[in-house]
Amino acid sequence: MTPHPLLATIPPDRLGDLIDTVSVGPGLITVTRIPAGEWGERAVIAWRPVGDAARVVAATSLMHAADVPGAVAEFTATLRKVLALNTFRKGTR
């Protein structure tokens, strides 16, 4: 499977230990493993393209891997709204 083009624009130090990605049109959701601690075990981050870079739309850390699907579903809806708003704004300028 070909990696999402936005993945190449995310700095490696922001990406971490990548577990999974979910494509949402031109946007991307990443699920990464983070060192266990008070902030959780997994990070879910929604990214949108801005020029030649990726910008964070939403991010969370989760204590349990079982919470990842819910966070991905929530961020998918959020990212779709942000991308639709961005498309609308471009069309009205």
PyMOL Python script that loads the backbone (N, CA, C, O; Angstrom):
from pymol import cmd

cmd.read_pdbstr("""\
ATOM      1  N   MET A   1       0.843  -1.180   0.000  1.00  0.00           N
ATOM      2  CA  MET A   1       0.000   0.000   0.000  1.00  0.00           C
ATOM      3  C   MET A   1       0.890   1.245   0.000  1.00  0.00           C
ATOM      4  O   MET A   1       1.857   1.320   0.758  1.00  0.00           O
ATOM      5  N   THR A   2       0.568   2.203  -0.835  1.00  0.00           N
ATOM      6  CA  THR A   2       1.341   3.433  -0.938  1.00  0.00           C
ATOM      7  C   THR A   2       1.041   4.335   0.260  1.00  0.00           C
ATOM      8  O   THR A   2      -0.122   4.551   0.602  1.00  0.00           O
ATOM      9  N   PRO A   3       2.091   4.861   0.896  1.00  0.00           N
ATOM     10  CA  PRO A   3       1.851   5.760   2.036  1.00  0.00           C
ATOM     11  C   PRO A   3       1.145   7.043   1.591  1.00  0.00           C
ATOM     12  O   PRO A   3       1.309   7.498   0.459  1.00  0.00           O
ATOM     13  N   HIS A   4       0.379   7.599   2.479  1.00  0.00           N
ATOM     14  CA  HIS A   4      -0.324   8.857   2.223  1.00  0.00           C
ATOM     15  C   HIS A   4       0.720   9.949   1.987  1.00  0.00           C
ATOM     16  O   HIS A   4       1.704  10.009   2.725  1.00  0.00           O
ATOM     17  N   PRO A   5       0.540  10.819   0.978  1.00  0.00           N
ATOM     18  CA  PRO A   5       1.528  11.863   0.684  1.00  0.00           C
ATOM     19  C   PRO A   5       1.794  12.811   1.859  1.00  0.00           C
ATOM     20  O   PRO A   5       2.902  13.332   1.991  1.00  0.00           O
ATOM     21  N   LEU A   6       0.805  13.034   2.699  1.00  0.00           N
ATOM     22  CA  LEU A   6       0.970  13.934   3.839  1.00  0.00           C
ATOM     23  C   LEU A   6       1.960  13.368   4.861  1.00  0.00           C
ATOM     24  O   LEU A   6       2.597  14.117   5.601  1.00  0.00           O
ATOM     25  N   LEU A   7       2.079  12.056   4.890  1.00  0.00           N
ATOM     26  CA  LEU A   7       2.982  11.406   5.844  1.00  0.00           C
ATOM     27  C   LEU A   7       4.430  11.876   5.660  1.00  0.00           C
ATOM     28  O   LEU A   7       5.171  12.006   6.634  1.00  0.00           O
ATOM     29  N   ALA A   8       4.822  12.125   4.433  1.00  0.00           N
ATOM     30  CA  ALA A   8       6.191  12.573   4.150  1.00  0.00           C
ATOM     31  C   ALA A   8       6.460  13.989   4.641  1.00  0.00           C
ATOM     32  O   ALA A   8       7.620  14.378   4.779  1.00  0.00           O
ATOM     33  N   THR A   9       5.416  14.766   4.908  1.00  0.00           N
ATOM     34  CA  THR A   9       5.606  16.159   5.340  1.00  0.00           C
ATOM     35  C   THR A   9       5.623  16.310   6.859  1.00  0.00           C
ATOM     36  O   THR A   9       5.878  17.399   7.372  1.00  0.00           O
ATOM     37  N   ILE A  10       5.354  15.228   7.575  1.00  0.00           N
ATOM     38  CA  ILE A  10       5.349  15.279   9.041  1.00  0.00           C
ATOM     39  C   ILE A  10       6.765  15.036   9.536  1.00  0.00           C
ATOM     40  O   ILE A  10       7.361  14.013   9.198  1.00  0.00           O
ATOM     41  N   PRO A  11       7.320  15.945  10.328  1.00  0.00           N
ATOM     42  CA  PRO A  11       8.681  15.745  10.842  1.00  0.00           C
ATOM     43  C   PRO A  11       8.771  14.453  11.660  1.00  0.00           C
ATOM     44  O   PRO A  11       7.885  14.168  12.466  1.00  0.00           O
ATOM     45  N   PRO A  12       9.830  13.677  11.456  1.00  0.00           N
ATOM     46  CA  PRO A  12       9.966  12.388  12.159  1.00  0.00           C
ATOM     47  C   PRO A  12       9.866  12.507  13.680  1.00  0.00           C
ATOM     48  O   PRO A  12       9.334  11.609  14.334  1.00  0.00           O
ATOM     49  N   ASP A  13      10.368  13.598  14.246  1.00  0.00           N
ATOM     50  CA  ASP A  13      10.294  13.744  15.701  1.00  0.00           C
ATOM     51  C   ASP A  13       8.867  13.994  16.188  1.00  0.00           C
ATOM     52  O   ASP A  13       8.582  13.804  17.370  1.00  0.00           O
ATOM     53  N   ARG A  14       7.976  14.410  15.308  1.00  0.00           N
ATOM     54  CA  ARG A  14       6.559  14.600  15.664  1.00  0.00           C
ATOM     55  C   ARG A  14       5.744  13.343  15.413  1.00  0.00           C
ATOM     56  O   ARG A  14       4.638  13.186  15.929  1.00  0.00           O
ATOM     57  N   LEU A  15       6.313  12.451  14.609  1.00  0.00           N
ATOM     58  CA  LEU A  15       5.584  11.252  14.219  1.00  0.00           C
ATOM     59  C   LEU A  15       5.708  10.141  15.261  1.00  0.00           C
ATOM     60  O   LEU A  15       4.721   9.477  15.578  1.00  0.00           O
ATOM     61  N   GLY A  16       6.885   9.938  15.783  1.00  0.00           N
ATOM     62  CA  GLY A  16       7.078   8.904  16.800  1.00  0.00           C
ATOM     63  C   GLY A  16       7.026   7.503  16.234  1.00  0.00           C
ATOM     64  O   GLY A  16       7.317   7.284  15.058  1.00  0.00           O
ATOM     65  N   ASP A  17       6.651   6.554  17.079  1.00  0.00           N
ATOM     66  CA  ASP A  17       6.578   5.140  16.728  1.00  0.00           C
ATOM     67  C   ASP A  17       5.210   4.858  16.102  1.00  0.00           C
ATOM     68  O   ASP A  17       4.248   4.552  16.806  1.00  0.00           O
ATOM     69  N   LEU A  18       5.137   4.965  14.788  1.00  0.00           N
ATOM     70  CA  LEU A  18       3.883   4.865  14.049  1.00  0.00           C
ATOM     71  C   LEU A  18       3.306   3.453  14.109  1.00  0.00           C
ATOM     72  O   LEU A  18       3.993   2.477  13.809  1.00  0.00           O
ATOM     73  N   ILE A  19       2.036   3.358  14.500  1.00  0.00           N
ATOM     74  CA  ILE A  19       1.333   2.073  14.536  1.00  0.00           C
ATOM     75  C   ILE A  19       0.402   1.945  13.337  1.00  0.00           C
ATOM     76  O   ILE A  19       0.350   0.896  12.694  1.00  0.00           O
ATOM     77  N   ASP A  20      -0.339   3.025  13.034  1.00  0.00           N
ATOM     78  CA  ASP A  20      -1.342   2.953  11.980  1.00  0.00           C
ATOM     79  C   ASP A  20      -1.622   4.344  11.440  1.00  0.00           C
ATOM     80  O   ASP A  20      -1.363   5.348  12.104  1.00  0.00           O
ATOM     81  N   THR A  21      -2.156   4.389  10.221  1.00  0.00           N
ATOM     82  CA  THR A  21      -2.609   5.647   9.625  1.00  0.00           C
ATOM     83  C   THR A  21      -4.001   5.434   9.041  1.00  0.00           C
ATOM     84  O   THR A  21      -4.352   4.330   8.626  1.00  0.00           O
ATOM     85  N   VAL A  22      -4.782   6.501   9.015  1.00  0.00           N
ATOM     86  CA  VAL A  22      -6.111   6.477   8.420  1.00  0.00           C
ATOM     87  C   VAL A  22      -6.206   7.689   7.503  1.00  0.00           C
ATOM     88  O   VAL A  22      -6.078   8.825   7.958  1.00  0.00           O
ATOM     89  N   SER A  23      -6.428   7.453   6.223  1.00  0.00           N
ATOM     90  CA  SER A  23      -6.569   8.538   5.254  1.00  0.00           C
ATOM     91  C   SER A  23      -7.971   9.123   5.333  1.00  0.00           C
ATOM     92  O   SER A  23      -8.961   8.393   5.395  1.00  0.00           O
ATOM     93  N   VAL A  24      -8.041  10.439   5.329  1.00  0.00           N
ATOM     94  CA  VAL A  24      -9.312  11.157   5.302  1.00  0.00           C
ATOM     95  C   VAL A  24      -9.172  12.211   4.213  1.00  0.00           C
ATOM     96  O   VAL A  24      -8.842  13.362   4.497  1.00  0.00           O
ATOM     97  N   GLY A  25      -9.421  11.819   2.977  1.00  0.00           N
ATOM     98  CA  GLY A  25      -9.212  12.711   1.845  1.00  0.00           C
ATOM     99  C   GLY A  25      -7.765  13.178   1.829  1.00  0.00           C
ATOM    100  O   GLY A  25      -6.854  12.353   1.900  1.00  0.00           O
ATOM    101  N   PRO A  26      -7.530  14.501   1.737  1.00  0.00           N
ATOM    102  CA  PRO A  26      -6.158  14.997   1.770  1.00  0.00           C
ATOM    103  C   PRO A  26      -5.557  15.005   3.177  1.00  0.00           C
ATOM    104  O   PRO A  26      -4.360  15.241   3.343  1.00  0.00           O
ATOM    105  N   GLY A  27      -6.386  14.749   4.179  1.00  0.00           N
ATOM    106  CA  GLY A  27      -5.925  14.716   5.565  1.00  0.00           C
ATOM    107  C   GLY A  27      -5.503  13.320   5.993  1.00  0.00           C
ATOM    108  O   GLY A  27      -5.661  12.348   5.254  1.00  0.00           O
ATOM    109  N   LEU A  28      -4.963  13.243   7.203  1.00  0.00           N
ATOM    110  CA  LEU A  28      -4.424  11.982   7.700  1.00  0.00           C
ATOM    111  C   LEU A  28      -4.562  11.926   9.215  1.00  0.00           C
ATOM    112  O   LEU A  28      -4.401  12.927   9.913  1.00  0.00           O
ATOM    113  N   ILE A  29      -4.866  10.726   9.703  1.00  0.00           N
ATOM    114  CA  ILE A  29      -4.875  10.482  11.141  1.00  0.00           C
ATOM    115  C   ILE A  29      -3.781   9.471  11.424  1.00  0.00           C
ATOM    116  O   ILE A  29      -3.710   8.425  10.779  1.00  0.00           O
ATOM    117  N   THR A  30      -2.925   9.784  12.394  1.00  0.00           N
ATOM    118  CA  THR A  30      -1.863   8.853  12.776  1.00  0.00           C
ATOM    119  C   THR A  30      -2.125   8.338  14.186  1.00  0.00           C
ATOM    120  O   THR A  30      -2.617   9.055  15.057  1.00  0.00           O
ATOM    121  N   VAL A  31      -1.780   7.075  14.375  1.00  0.00           N
ATOM    122  CA  VAL A  31      -1.836   6.451  15.699  1.00  0.00           C
ATOM    123  C   VAL A  31      -0.411   6.028  16.011  1.00  0.00           C
ATOM    124  O   VAL A  31       0.193   5.261  15.260  1.00  0.00           O
ATOM    125  N   THR A  32       0.124   6.521  17.108  1.00  0.00           N
ATOM    126  CA  THR A  32       1.498   6.228  17.475  1.00  0.00           C
ATOM    127  C   THR A  32       1.583   5.663  18.880  1.00  0.00           C
ATOM    128  O   THR A  32       0.727   5.913  19.728  1.00  0.00           O
ATOM    129  N   ARG A  33       2.624   4.905  19.098  1.00  0.00           N
ATOM    130  CA  ARG A  33       2.920   4.390  20.434  1.00  0.00           C
ATOM    131  C   ARG A  33       3.795   5.411  21.137  1.00  0.00           C
ATOM    132  O   ARG A  33       4.776   5.894  20.570  1.00  0.00           O
ATOM    133  N   ILE A  34       3.441   5.738  22.366  1.00  0.00           N
ATOM    134  CA  ILE A  34       4.259   6.658  23.157  1.00  0.00           C
ATOM    135  C   ILE A  34       4.706   5.924  24.415  1.00  0.00           C
ATOM    136  O   ILE A  34       4.045   4.976  24.838  1.00  0.00           O
ATOM    137  N   PRO A  35       5.803   6.339  25.014  1.00  0.00           N
ATOM    138  CA  PRO A  35       6.245   5.668  26.242  1.00  0.00           C
ATOM    139  C   PRO A  35       5.149   5.715  27.300  1.00  0.00           C
ATOM    140  O   PRO A  35       4.551   6.761  27.550  1.00  0.00           O
ATOM    141  N   ALA A  36       4.900   4.571  27.911  1.00  0.00           N
ATOM    142  CA  ALA A  36       3.855   4.502  28.937  1.00  0.00           C
ATOM    143  C   ALA A  36       4.181   5.453  30.081  1.00  0.00           C
ATOM    144  O   ALA A  36       5.335   5.568  30.494  1.00  0.00           O
ATOM    145  N   GLY A  37       3.204   6.102  30.566  1.00  0.00           N
ATOM    146  CA  GLY A  37       3.397   7.051  31.654  1.00  0.00           C
ATOM    147  C   GLY A  37       2.096   7.754  31.964  1.00  0.00           C
ATOM    148  O   GLY A  37       1.021   7.262  31.622  1.00  0.00           O
ATOM    149  N   GLU A  38       2.188   8.886  32.600  1.00  0.00           N
ATOM    150  CA  GLU A  38       0.987   9.591  33.007  1.00  0.00           C
ATOM    151  C   GLU A  38       0.181  10.138  31.831  1.00  0.00           C
ATOM    152  O   GLU A  38      -1.000  10.447  31.988  1.00  0.00           O
ATOM    153  N   TRP A  39       0.805  10.263  30.651  1.00  0.00           N
ATOM    154  CA  TRP A  39       0.107  10.812  29.492  1.00  0.00           C
ATOM    155  C   TRP A  39      -0.531   9.748  28.624  1.00  0.00           C
ATOM    156  O   TRP A  39      -1.238  10.091  27.676  1.00  0.00           O
ATOM    157  N   GLY A  40      -0.316   8.488  28.901  1.00  0.00           N
ATOM    158  CA  GLY A  40      -0.964   7.439  28.123  1.00  0.00           C
ATOM    159  C   GLY A  40       0.027   6.563  27.384  1.00  0.00           C
ATOM    160  O   GLY A  40       1.242   6.708  27.516  1.00  0.00           O
ATOM    161  N   GLU A  41      -0.530   5.645  26.599  1.00  0.00           N
ATOM    162  CA  GLU A  41       0.270   4.694  25.826  1.00  0.00           C
ATOM    163  C   GLU A  41       0.199   4.932  24.322  1.00  0.00           C
ATOM    164  O   GLU A  41       1.089   4.514  23.582  1.00  0.00           O
ATOM    165  N   ARG A  42      -0.856   5.603  23.871  1.00  0.00           N
ATOM    166  CA  ARG A  42      -1.060   5.850  22.446  1.00  0.00           C
ATOM    167  C   ARG A  42      -1.376   7.330  22.231  1.00  0.00           C
ATOM    168  O   ARG A  42      -1.961   7.991  23.089  1.00  0.00           O
ATOM    169  N   ALA A  43      -0.978   7.824  21.077  1.00  0.00           N
ATOM    170  CA  ALA A  43      -1.348   9.174  20.659  1.00  0.00           C
ATOM    171  C   ALA A  43      -2.093   9.073  19.338  1.00  0.00           C
ATOM    172  O   ALA A  43      -1.679   8.344  18.437  1.00  0.00           O
ATOM    173  N   VAL A  44      -3.191   9.805  19.226  1.00  0.00           N
ATOM    174  CA  VAL A  44      -3.950   9.887  17.986  1.00  0.00           C
ATOM    175  C   VAL A  44      -3.912  11.344  17.566  1.00  0.00           C
ATOM    176  O   VAL A  44      -4.282  12.234  18.332  1.00  0.00           O
ATOM    177  N   ILE A  45      -3.460  11.583  16.333  1.00  0.00           N
ATOM    178  CA  ILE A  45      -3.296  12.955  15.843  1.00  0.00           C
ATOM    179  C   ILE A  45      -3.938  13.069  14.463  1.00  0.00           C
ATOM    180  O   ILE A  45      -3.713  12.225  13.596  1.00  0.00           O
ATOM    181  N   ALA A  46      -4.734  14.114  14.264  1.00  0.00           N
ATOM    182  CA  ALA A  46      -5.329  14.415  12.964  1.00  0.00           C
ATOM    183  C   ALA A  46      -4.511  15.530  12.327  1.00  0.00           C
ATOM    184  O   ALA A  46      -4.241  16.552  12.957  1.00  0.00           O
ATOM    185  N   TRP A  47      -4.121  15.328  11.076  1.00  0.00           N
ATOM    186  CA  TRP A  47      -3.288  16.279  10.335  1.00  0.00           C
ATOM    187  C   TRP A  47      -4.027  16.755   9.092  1.00  0.00           C
ATOM    188  O   TRP A  47      -4.775  15.999   8.471  1.00  0.00           O
ATOM    189  N   ARG A  48      -3.807  18.021   8.737  1.00  0.00           N
ATOM    190  CA  ARG A  48      -4.326  18.551   7.477  1.00  0.00           C
ATOM    191  C   ARG A  48      -3.180  19.180   6.704  1.00  0.00           C
ATOM    192  O   ARG A  48      -2.216  19.660   7.300  1.00  0.00           O
ATOM    193  N   PRO A  49      -3.281  19.179   5.379  1.00  0.00           N
ATOM    194  CA  PRO A  49      -2.227  19.809   4.593  1.00  0.00           C
ATOM    195  C   PRO A  49      -2.367  21.327   4.592  1.00  0.00           C
ATOM    196  O   PRO A  49      -3.470  21.864   4.499  1.00  0.00           O
ATOM    197  N   VAL A  50      -1.232  22.003   4.698  1.00  0.00           N
ATOM    198  CA  VAL A  50      -1.172  23.460   4.576  1.00  0.00           C
ATOM    199  C   VAL A  50       0.064  23.744   3.737  1.00  0.00           C
ATOM    200  O   VAL A  50       1.191  23.677   4.228  1.00  0.00           O
ATOM    201  N   GLY A  51      -0.158  24.059   2.479  1.00  0.00           N
ATOM    202  CA  GLY A  51       0.977  24.245   1.575  1.00  0.00           C
ATOM    203  C   GLY A  51       1.733  22.933   1.449  1.00  0.00           C
ATOM    204  O   GLY A  51       1.154  21.902   1.107  1.00  0.00           O
ATOM    205  N   ASP A  52       3.022  22.979   1.726  1.00  0.00           N
ATOM    206  CA  ASP A  52       3.864  21.781   1.663  1.00  0.00           C
ATOM    207  C   ASP A  52       4.109  21.180   3.038  1.00  0.00           C
ATOM    208  O   ASP A  52       5.070  20.432   3.220  1.00  0.00           O
ATOM    209  N   ALA A  53       3.268  21.490   3.999  1.00  0.00           N
ATOM    210  CA  ALA A  53       3.470  21.015   5.368  1.00  0.00           C
ATOM    211  C   ALA A  53       2.197  20.358   5.892  1.00  0.00           C
ATOM    212  O   ALA A  53       1.135  20.431   5.274  1.00  0.00           O
ATOM    213  N   ALA A  54       2.333  19.723   7.032  1.00  0.00           N
ATOM    214  CA  ALA A  54       1.193  19.127   7.723  1.00  0.00           C
ATOM    215  C   ALA A  54       0.971  19.893   9.019  1.00  0.00           C
ATOM    216  O   ALA A  54       1.926  20.187   9.738  1.00  0.00           O
ATOM    217  N   ARG A  55      -0.270  20.215   9.320  1.00  0.00           N
ATOM    218  CA  ARG A  55      -0.612  20.922  10.551  1.00  0.00           C
ATOM    219  C   ARG A  55      -1.554  20.059  11.375  1.00  0.00           C
ATOM    220  O   ARG A  55      -2.391  19.338  10.833  1.00  0.00           O
ATOM    221  N   VAL A  56      -1.407  20.142  12.677  1.00  0.00           N
ATOM    222  CA  VAL A  56      -2.251  19.372  13.589  1.00  0.00           C
ATOM    223  C   VAL A  56      -3.626  20.023  13.688  1.00  0.00           C
ATOM    224  O   VAL A  56      -3.740  21.231  13.895  1.00  0.00           O
ATOM    225  N   VAL A  57      -4.659  19.214  13.539  1.00  0.00           N
ATOM    226  CA  VAL A  57      -6.040  19.662  13.706  1.00  0.00           C
ATOM    227  C   VAL A  57      -6.516  19.295  15.111  1.00  0.00           C
ATOM    228  O   VAL A  57      -7.157  20.099  15.788  1.00  0.00           O
ATOM    229  N   ALA A  58      -6.197  18.085  15.535  1.00  0.00           N
ATOM    230  CA  ALA A  58      -6.602  17.605  16.855  1.00  0.00           C
ATOM    231  C   ALA A  58      -5.617  16.524  17.296  1.00  0.00           C
ATOM    232  O   ALA A  58      -5.045  15.810  16.473  1.00  0.00           O
ATOM    233  N   ALA A  59      -5.435  16.422  18.607  1.00  0.00           N
ATOM    234  CA  ALA A  59      -4.517  15.417  19.141  1.00  0.00           C
ATOM    235  C   ALA A  59      -4.958  14.998  20.533  1.00  0.00           C
ATOM    236  O   ALA A  59      -5.519  15.794  21.285  1.00  0.00           O
ATOM    237  N   THR A  60      -4.701  13.749  20.864  1.00  0.00           N
ATOM    238  CA  THR A  60      -4.998  13.253  22.197  1.00  0.00           C
ATOM    239  C   THR A  60      -4.059  12.110  22.537  1.00  0.00           C
ATOM    240  O   THR A  60      -3.545  11.426  21.652  1.00  0.00           O
ATOM    241  N   SER A  61      -3.843  11.914  23.816  1.00  0.00           N
ATOM    242  CA  SER A  61      -3.111  10.727  24.265  1.00  0.00           C
ATOM    243  C   SER A  61      -4.102   9.863  25.030  1.00  0.00           C
ATOM    244  O   SER A  61      -4.983  10.370  25.724  1.00  0.00           O
ATOM    245  N   LEU A  62      -3.946   8.563  24.896  1.00  0.00           N
ATOM    246  CA  LEU A  62      -4.895   7.624  25.475  1.00  0.00           C
ATOM    247  C   LEU A  62      -4.181   6.642  26.385  1.00  0.00           C
ATOM    248  O   LEU A  62      -3.084   6.175  26.080  1.00  0.00           O
ATOM    249  N   MET A  63      -4.812   6.339  27.496  1.00  0.00           N
ATOM    250  CA  MET A  63      -4.230   5.393  28.451  1.00  0.00           C
ATOM    251  C   MET A  63      -4.360   3.952  27.977  1.00  0.00           C
ATOM    252  O   MET A  63      -3.519   3.117  28.312  1.00  0.00           O
ATOM    253  N   HIS A  64      -5.402   3.642  27.202  1.00  0.00           N
ATOM    254  CA  HIS A  64      -5.667   2.266  26.809  1.00  0.00           C
ATOM    255  C   HIS A  64      -5.832   2.152  25.293  1.00  0.00           C
ATOM    256  O   HIS A  64      -6.498   2.981  24.673  1.00  0.00           O
ATOM    257  N   ALA A  65      -5.232   1.138  24.707  1.00  0.00           N
ATOM    258  CA  ALA A  65      -5.333   0.910  23.267  1.00  0.00           C
ATOM    259  C   ALA A  65      -6.788   0.710  22.830  1.00  0.00           C
ATOM    260  O   ALA A  65      -7.137   1.006  21.687  1.00  0.00           O
ATOM    261  N   ALA A  66      -7.624   0.217  23.721  1.00  0.00           N
ATOM    262  CA  ALA A  66      -9.038  -0.004  23.393  1.00  0.00           C
ATOM    263  C   ALA A  66      -9.777   1.292  23.088  1.00  0.00           C
ATOM    264  O   ALA A  66     -10.837   1.266  22.463  1.00  0.00           O
ATOM    265  N   ASP A  67      -9.226   2.431  23.525  1.00  0.00           N
ATOM    266  CA  ASP A  67      -9.862   3.731  23.281  1.00  0.00           C
ATOM    267  C   ASP A  67      -9.515   4.322  21.913  1.00  0.00           C
ATOM    268  O   ASP A  67     -10.101   5.323  21.501  1.00  0.00           O
ATOM    269  N   VAL A  68      -8.573   3.708  21.218  1.00  0.00           N
ATOM    270  CA  VAL A  68      -8.109   4.251  19.936  1.00  0.00           C
ATOM    271  C   VAL A  68      -9.228   4.329  18.890  1.00  0.00           C
ATOM    272  O   VAL A  68      -9.376   5.378  18.262  1.00  0.00           O
ATOM    273  N   PRO A  69     -10.019   3.277  18.674  1.00  0.00           N
ATOM    274  CA  PRO A  69     -11.056   3.380  17.629  1.00  0.00           C
ATOM    275  C   PRO A  69     -12.029   4.535  17.839  1.00  0.00           C
ATOM    276  O   PRO A  69     -12.432   5.179  16.870  1.00  0.00           O
ATOM    277  N   GLY A  70     -12.409   4.806  19.065  1.00  0.00           N
ATOM    278  CA  GLY A  70     -13.310   5.922  19.339  1.00  0.00           C
ATOM    279  C   GLY A  70     -12.669   7.259  19.017  1.00  0.00           C
ATOM    280  O   GLY A  70     -13.313   8.147  18.456  1.00  0.00           O
ATOM    281  N   ALA A  71     -11.398   7.401  19.372  1.00  0.00           N
ATOM    282  CA  ALA A  71     -10.684   8.644  19.076  1.00  0.00           C
ATOM    283  C   ALA A  71     -10.516   8.829  17.572  1.00  0.00           C
ATOM    284  O   ALA A  71     -10.654   9.942  17.064  1.00  0.00           O
ATOM    285  N   VAL A  72     -10.220   7.749  16.862  1.00  0.00           N
ATOM    286  CA  VAL A  72     -10.072   7.831  15.405  1.00  0.00           C
ATOM    287  C   VAL A  72     -11.399   8.231  14.765  1.00  0.00           C
ATOM    288  O   VAL A  72     -11.422   9.053  13.849  1.00  0.00           O
ATOM    289  N   ALA A  73     -12.497   7.659  15.236  1.00  0.00           N
ATOM    290  CA  ALA A  73     -13.815   8.013  14.691  1.00  0.00           C
ATOM    291  C   ALA A  73     -14.130   9.488  14.943  1.00  0.00           C
ATOM    292  O   ALA A  73     -14.614  10.182  14.049  1.00  0.00           O
ATOM    293  N   GLU A  74     -13.860   9.959  16.144  1.00  0.00           N
ATOM    294  CA  GLU A  74     -14.115  11.360  16.481  1.00  0.00           C
ATOM    295  C   GLU A  74     -13.248  12.293  15.641  1.00  0.00           C
ATOM    296  O   GLU A  74     -13.739  13.299  15.130  1.00  0.00           O
ATOM    297  N   PHE A  75     -11.963  11.969  15.493  1.00  0.00           N
ATOM    298  CA  PHE A  75     -11.054  12.813  14.727  1.00  0.00           C
ATOM    299  C   PHE A  75     -11.354  12.758  13.236  1.00  0.00           C
ATOM    300  O   PHE A  75     -11.111  13.731  12.523  1.00  0.00           O
ATOM    301  N   THR A  76     -11.875  11.640  12.755  1.00  0.00           N
ATOM    302  CA  THR A  76     -12.270  11.546  11.345  1.00  0.00           C
ATOM    303  C   THR A  76     -13.381  12.557  11.061  1.00  0.00           C
ATOM    304  O   THR A  76     -13.330  13.277  10.063  1.00  0.00           O
ATOM    305  N   ALA A  77     -14.374  12.610  11.930  1.00  0.00           N
ATOM    306  CA  ALA A  77     -15.466  13.573  11.757  1.00  0.00           C
ATOM    307  C   ALA A  77     -14.950  15.011  11.850  1.00  0.00           C
ATOM    308  O   ALA A  77     -15.342  15.867  11.057  1.00  0.00           O
ATOM    309  N   THR A  78     -14.081  15.269  12.807  1.00  0.00           N
ATOM    310  CA  THR A  78     -13.509  16.613  12.975  1.00  0.00           C
ATOM    311  C   THR A  78     -12.696  17.011  11.752  1.00  0.00           C
ATOM    312  O   THR A  78     -12.831  18.125  11.247  1.00  0.00           O
ATOM    313  N   LEU A  79     -11.861  16.109  11.283  1.00  0.00           N
ATOM    314  CA  LEU A  79     -11.007  16.403  10.132  1.00  0.00           C
ATOM    315  C   LEU A  79     -11.840  16.641   8.876  1.00  0.00           C
ATOM    316  O   LEU A  79     -11.519  17.526   8.083  1.00  0.00           O
ATOM    317  N   ARG A  80     -12.895  15.869   8.686  1.00  0.00           N
ATOM    318  CA  ARG A  80     -13.776  16.083   7.524  1.00  0.00           C
ATOM    319  C   ARG A  80     -14.395  17.482   7.566  1.00  0.00           C
ATOM    320  O   ARG A  80     -14.498  18.145   6.534  1.00  0.00           O
ATOM    321  N   LYS A  81     -14.805  17.929   8.746  1.00  0.00           N
ATOM    322  CA  LYS A  81     -15.390  19.269   8.883  1.00  0.00           C
ATOM    323  C   LYS A  81     -14.363  20.347   8.578  1.00  0.00           C
ATOM    324  O   LYS A  81     -14.665  21.312   7.876  1.00  0.00           O
ATOM    325  N   VAL A  82     -13.159  20.192   9.098  1.00  0.00           N
ATOM    326  CA  VAL A  82     -12.097  21.180   8.862  1.00  0.00           C
ATOM    327  C   VAL A  82     -11.737  21.233   7.386  1.00  0.00           C
ATOM    328  O   VAL A  82     -11.578  22.318   6.826  1.00  0.00           O
ATOM    329  N   LEU A  83     -11.608  20.083   6.754  1.00  0.00           N
ATOM    330  CA  LEU A  83     -11.260  20.047   5.334  1.00  0.00           C
ATOM    331  C   LEU A  83     -12.387  20.637   4.483  1.00  0.00           C
ATOM    332  O   LEU A  83     -12.120  21.334   3.505  1.00  0.00           O
ATOM    333  N   ALA A  84     -13.626  20.367   4.842  1.00  0.00           N
ATOM    334  CA  ALA A  84     -14.761  20.934   4.103  1.00  0.00           C
ATOM    335  C   ALA A  84     -14.801  22.448   4.261  1.00  0.00           C
ATOM    336  O   ALA A  84     -15.058  23.164   3.293  1.00  0.00           O
ATOM    337  N   LEU A  85     -14.553  22.938   5.463  1.00  0.00           N
ATOM    338  CA  LEU A  85     -14.526  24.381   5.699  1.00  0.00           C
ATOM    339  C   LEU A  85     -13.416  25.038   4.905  1.00  0.00           C
ATOM    340  O   LEU A  85     -13.611  26.106   4.325  1.00  0.00           O
ATOM    341  N   ASN A  86     -12.255  24.410   4.875  1.00  0.00           N
ATOM    342  CA  ASN A  86     -11.127  24.938   4.118  1.00  0.00           C
ATOM    343  C   ASN A  86     -11.459  24.985   2.624  1.00  0.00           C
ATOM    344  O   ASN A  86     -11.129  25.962   1.951  1.00  0.00           O
ATOM    345  N   THR A  87     -12.104  23.950   2.104  1.00  0.00           N
ATOM    346  CA  THR A  87     -12.498  23.919   0.694  1.00  0.00           C
ATOM    347  C   THR A  87     -13.507  25.020   0.406  1.00  0.00           C
ATOM    348  O   THR A  87     -13.420  25.690  -0.623  1.00  0.00           O
ATOM    349  N   PHE A  88     -14.471  25.211   1.314  1.00  0.00           N
ATOM    350  CA  PHE A  88     -15.475  26.255   1.154  1.00  0.00           C
ATOM    351  C   PHE A  88     -14.823  27.633   1.125  1.00  0.00           C
ATOM    352  O   PHE A  88     -15.170  28.471   0.292  1.00  0.00           O
ATOM    353  N   ARG A  89     -13.885  27.866   2.029  1.00  0.00           N
ATOM    354  CA  ARG A  89     -13.211  29.176   2.091  1.00  0.00           C
ATOM    355  C   ARG A  89     -12.432  29.450   0.819  1.00  0.00           C
ATOM    356  O   ARG A  89     -12.440  30.576   0.321  1.00  0.00           O
ATOM    357  N   LYS A  90     -11.755  28.434   0.283  1.00  0.00           N
ATOM    358  CA  LYS A  90     -10.992  28.625  -0.949  1.00  0.00           C
ATOM    359  C   LYS A  90     -11.927  28.988  -2.095  1.00  0.00           C
ATOM    360  O   LYS A  90     -11.574  29.796  -2.954  1.00  0.00           O
ATOM    361  N   GLY A  91     -13.115  28.395  -2.110  1.00  0.00           N
ATOM    362  CA  GLY A  91     -14.056  28.639  -3.188  1.00  0.00           C
ATOM    363  C   GLY A  91     -14.721  29.993  -3.131  1.00  0.00           C
ATOM    364  O   GLY A  91     -15.260  30.459  -4.136  1.00  0.00           O
ATOM    365  N   THR A  92     -14.697  30.640  -1.970  1.00  0.00           N
ATOM    366  CA  THR A  92     -15.390  31.932  -1.836  1.00  0.00           C
ATOM    367  C   THR A  92     -14.452  33.126  -1.921  1.00  0.00           C
ATOM    368  O   THR A  92     -14.897  34.268  -1.811  1.00  0.00           O
ATOM    369  N   ARG A  93     -13.179  32.883  -2.112  1.00  0.00           N
ATOM    370  CA  ARG A  93     -12.228  34.008  -2.190  1.00  0.00           C
ATOM    371  C   ARG A  93     -12.090  34.520  -3.584  1.00  0.00           C
ATOM    372  O   ARG A  93     -11.332  35.460  -3.824  1.00  0.00           O
TER     373      ARG A  93
END
""", "prot")
cmd.dss("prot")
cmd.show_as("cartoon", "prot")
cmd.util.cbc("prot")
cmd.orient("prot")
